[in-house]
Amino acid sequence: MQIRFLAFWDKSNNKDTLVLATHGFIKKMDKVHKNEIERAERIRIIYFENKRQL
């Protein structure tokens, strides 16, 4: 059993890189479930959409 955190990088600022953890889960198998990856991708898309609106 392993704990995993999914994250993405925001490199929109030329000076700094921001690393954002989307969520964590307990990994019981060798493979990461497709729904966990899709969840992280949805969170990343929402983040950048909200950032553009500011």
C-alpha positions in Angstrom: 0.0 0.0 0.0 1.4 3.4 -1.0 0.2 7.0 -0.7 0.3 9.0 -3.9 -0.3 12.7 -4.6 -1.1 14.0 -8.1 0.2 17.4 -9.0 0.8 19.8 -11.9 3.1 22.7 -12.5 2.2 26.3 -13.3 5.1 27.9 -15.2 3.2 30.9 -16.4 5.4 33.2 -14.3 8.9 33.5 -15.9 10.5 33.8 -12.4 8.8 31.1 -10.4 7.3 27.7 -10.9 4.2 26.9 -8.8 3.6 23.2 -8.0 0.0 22.4 -7.1 -1.1 19.1 -5.6 -4.6 18.2 -6.8 -5.3 15.4 -4.4 -3.9 12.3 -2.7 -5.0 8.7 -2.5 -3.9 5.3 -1.2 -2.6 3.2 -4.0 -3.4 -0.5 -3.5 -2.4 -1.7 -7.0 0.6 -1.1 -9.3 -1.5 1.0 -11.7 -3.1 4.3 -10.9 -6.8 4.2 -11.6 -7.9 6.1 -14.7 -10.5 8.1 -12.6 -7.8 9.5 -10.4 -5.8 10.8 -13.4 -9.0 12.2 -14.9 -9.8 13.9 -11.6 -6.4 15.6 -11.5 -6.8 16.7 -15.2 -10.2 18.2 -14.5 -8.8 20.2 -11.5 -5.9 21.4 -13.6 -8.2 22.6 -16.4 -10.4 24.4 -13.9 -7.4 26.1 -12.3 -6.1 27.5 -15.5 -9.6 28.6 -16.7 -10.1 30.5 -13.4 -6.6 32.0 -13.6 -7.4 33.3 -17.1 -10.6 35.0 -15.9 -8.7 37.1 -13.3 
